[in-house]
Amino acid sequence: MSFASFADFLAMGHHGLYVWSAYGLCLVVLAINVAVPVLARRRYLQEEARRLRRENHQ
């Protein structure tokens, strides 16, 4: 499929809103799938460090 201009490319034959919102939603889901485990690991390591400090101070 070829487009006459960049605006036509963005409009995607009047389906642009659907197409670009689908791409955007996909990127959001992928970002969440990356961020959640990273944040959970960081939180786990912080909690373990606190626990070890408490155990060493007793």
Secondary structure, DSSP 8 states (H G I E B T S, - for coil): ---SSHHHHHHTTTTHHHHHHHHHHHHHHHHHHHHHHHHHHHHHHHHHHHHHHHHHH-
